[in-house]
């Protein structure tokens, strides 16, 4: 995010101030980034009754969070498999539900700008309604579940050095080159002025 001539990693952390070896600052910035750019925005949209818009942002949030917390090729599928909301479904239903979630919601929204196969976001159903491949997701309840998952993940990487090391490796690979380049540009600009 850019405001005037200042680039921000998150609303509370300037890129120029982000120290890649400062665990507390990275965790603060990462949490601020996910909440401010995704989870708080989805929550506001839910309050306004914009189920589809909230759902789109939540799908992006799940992708972003699961990339760090789970990783791997199927991190979205693994994320939804872990959902406590699936406890009441049979194993066959869970497999079909996970596939529908990934194919119809995530891939549909990301690649085609729509939920496929008649799926929808709706406030009128419990967390999930699933019947013969037809899936409805309540974005208020999805938001709550994603927030709980993310807060638990932040607690884990705050306390467990091994989990933090895995997170940091992914975080650093994704952001360090960009942050270093931006800092260099900023420092060169200051030197010229």
C-alpha positions as CSV (number, residue, x, y, z in Angstrom):
1,X,0.0,0.0,0.0
2,X,1.3,3.4,-0.9
3,X,0.3,6.7,0.9
4,X,2.0,9.8,-0.5
5,X,5.7,8.7,-0.9
6,X,5.6,6.0,1.8
7,X,5.2,2.3,1.1
8,X,3.5,0.2,3.7
9,X,3.9,-3.6,4.2
10,X,0.7,-3.3,6.3
11,X,-1.2,-0.4,7.5
12,X,0.9,-0.1,10.7
13,X,4.3,-1.1,9.3
14,X,6.3,0.9,6.7
15,X,8.4,-1.2,4.3
16,X,11.4,0.9,5.1
17,X,11.1,0.1,8.8
18,X,10.5,-3.7,8.4
19,X,13.5,-5.6,9.7
20,X,13.7,-9.1,8.3
21,X,15.5,-10.4,11.4
22,X,13.0,-9.0,13.9
23,X,10.5,-11.8,14.7
24,X,8.1,-9.6,16.7
25,X,7.9,-7.0,14.0
26,X,7.4,-9.6,11.3
27,X,4.6,-11.3,13.2
28,X,3.0,-8.0,14.0
29,X,3.2,-6.9,10.4
30,X,2.0,-10.2,9.0
31,X,-1.0,-10.3,11.4
32,X,-1.8,-6.6,10.7
33,X,-1.5,-7.3,6.9
34,X,-3.9,-10.3,7.0
35,X,-6.4,-8.7,9.3
36,X,-6.4,-5.2,7.7
37,X,-6.3,-6.3,4.0
38,X,-8.5,-9.4,4.2
39,X,-10.3,-10.3,7.5
40,X,-11.4,-6.9,8.6
41,X,-12.6,-6.0,5.1
42,X,-14.5,-9.3,4.8
43,X,-16.1,-8.6,8.2
44,X,-17.2,-5.1,7.1
45,X,-18.7,-6.5,4.0
46,X,-20.6,-9.1,6.0
47,X,-22.0,-6.3,8.2
48,X,-23.2,-4.6,5.0
49,X,-24.8,-7.8,3.7
50,X,-22.4,-8.2,0.8
51,X,-22.0,-12.0,1.0
52,X,-20.4,-12.5,-2.4
53,X,-17.8,-9.8,-1.9
54,X,-17.0,-11.0,1.6
55,X,-16.6,-14.6,0.2
56,X,-14.2,-13.5,-2.5
57,X,-12.0,-11.8,0.0
58,X,-12.2,-14.7,2.4
59,X,-11.1,-17.1,-0.4
60,X,-8.1,-14.9,-0.9
61,X,-7.4,-14.8,2.8
62,X,-7.6,-18.6,3.0
63,X,-5.2,-18.9,0.1
64,X,-2.7,-16.4,1.8
65,X,-2.9,-18.0,5.2
66,X,-2.8,-21.6,4.1
67,X,0.2,-20.9,1.9
68,X,2.2,-20.2,5.1
69,X,0.5,-22.5,7.6
70,X,0.1,-25.6,5.4
71,X,2.0,-25.0,2.1
72,X,2.2,-27.5,-0.7
73,X,0.3,-27.8,-3.9
74,X,-3.1,-28.5,-2.3
75,X,-3.0,-26.1,0.7
76,X,-6.6,-24.9,0.1
77,X,-7.9,-28.4,0.1
78,X,-5.9,-29.2,3.3
79,X,-7.2,-26.1,4.9
80,X,-10.9,-27.0,4.4
81,X,-10.2,-30.6,5.3
82,X,-9.2,-29.4,8.8
83,X,-12.4,-27.4,9.3
84,X,-14.3,-28.5,12.4
85,X,-17.4,-27.7,10.4
86,X,-16.8,-30.9,8.4
87,X,-17.0,-33.2,11.5
88,X,-20.6,-34.1,10.8
89,X,-20.0,-35.2,7.3
90,X,-19.0,-38.8,6.1
91,X,-15.6,-39.3,4.6
92,X,-17.1,-39.5,1.1
93,X,-19.1,-36.3,1.7
94,X,-15.9,-34.6,3.0
95,X,-14.0,-35.5,-0.1
96,X,-16.8,-34.2,-2.4
97,X,-17.2,-31.1,-0.3
98,X,-13.4,-30.3,-0.3
99,X,-13.4,-30.8,-4.1
100,X,-16.4,-28.5,-4.5
101,X,-14.9,-25.9,-2.3
102,X,-11.7,-25.9,-4.3
103,X,-13.1,-26.3,-7.8
104,X,-16.3,-24.2,-7.6
105,X,-15.4,-21.5,-5.1
106,X,-11.7,-20.9,-5.1
107,X,-10.9,-21.8,-8.7
108,X,-14.1,-20.3,-10.0
109,X,-13.6,-17.0,-8.1
110,X,-9.9,-16.7,-8.9
111,X,-10.0,-17.8,-12.5
112,X,-13.5,-17.0,-13.7
113,X,-14.8,-14.4,-11.3
114,X,-17.8,-16.5,-10.3
115,X,-18.8,-19.4,-8.1
116,X,-19.4,-22.4,-10.4
117,X,-21.9,-25.2,-10.4
118,X,-24.7,-23.1,-8.8
119,X,-22.7,-22.7,-5.6
120,X,-23.2,-19.5,-3.6
121,X,-22.5,-17.4,-0.5
122,X,-25.5,-16.9,1.6
123,X,-26.4,-15.7,5.1
124,X,-29.5,-17.9,5.1
125,X,-27.8,-21.2,5.7
126,X,-25.6,-22.8,8.4
127,X,-21.9,-22.7,7.7
128,X,-22.1,-25.2,4.9
129,X,-25.0,-26.6,3.0
130,X,-24.0,-29.5,0.7
131,X,-26.2,-31.7,-1.4
132,X,-25.1,-33.6,-4.5
133,X,-22.2,-31.3,-5.2
134,X,-24.3,-28.2,-4.7
135,X,-22.5,-26.1,-2.1
136,X,-23.6,-23.0,-0.2
137,X,-21.2,-21.2,2.3
138,X,-22.2,-18.7,4.9
139,X,-19.5,-16.0,4.8
140,X,-20.1,-14.8,8.3
141,X,-19.4,-18.2,9.7
142,X,-16.6,-18.8,7.3
143,X,-15.1,-15.5,8.5
144,X,-15.3,-16.7,12.1
145,X,-13.6,-20.0,11.3
146,X,-10.8,-18.3,9.3
147,X,-10.2,-15.8,12.1
148,X,-10.0,-18.6,14.7
149,X,-7.6,-20.6,12.4
150,X,-5.4,-17.6,11.8
151,X,-5.2,-16.5,15.4
152,X,-4.3,-20.1,16.4
153,X,-1.6,-20.1,13.7
154,X,-0.2,-16.8,14.9
155,X,0.0,-18.2,18.5
156,X,1.8,-21.3,17.2
157,X,4.5,-19.4,15.2
158,X,4.9,-17.0,18.1
159,X,5.7,-19.8,20.6
160,X,7.1,-22.7,18.5
161,X,10.5,-21.9,17.0
162,X,10.3,-24.7,14.5
163,X,6.9,-23.6,13.2
164,X,8.3,-20.0,13.0
165,X,11.3,-21.2,11.0
166,X,9.0,-22.9,8.5
167,X,6.8,-19.7,8.3
168,X,9.9,-17.4,8.1
169,X,11.4,-19.4,5.2
170,X,8.2,-18.9,3.2
171,X,7.8,-15.3,4.3
172,X,11.4,-14.4,3.5
173,X,11.3,-16.1,0.1
174,X,8.1,-14.2,-0.8
175,X,8.9,-10.8,0.6
176,X,12.6,-10.3,1.3
177,X,13.8,-9.6,-2.3
178,X,11.0,-7.1,-2.8
179,X,11.5,-5.4,0.5
180,X,15.3,-5.2,0.0
181,X,14.8,-3.7,-3.5
182,X,12.3,-1.1,-2.2
183,X,14.6,-0.2,0.7
184,X,17.5,0.3,-1.8
185,X,15.4,2.5,-4.0
186,X,14.3,4.6,-1.0
187,X,17.8,5.0,0.3
188,X,19.1,5.9,-3.2
189,X,16.3,8.5,-3.5
190,X,17.2,10.0,-0.1
191,X,20.9,10.1,-1.1
192,X,20.1,12.0,-4.3
193,X,17.8,14.5,-2.5
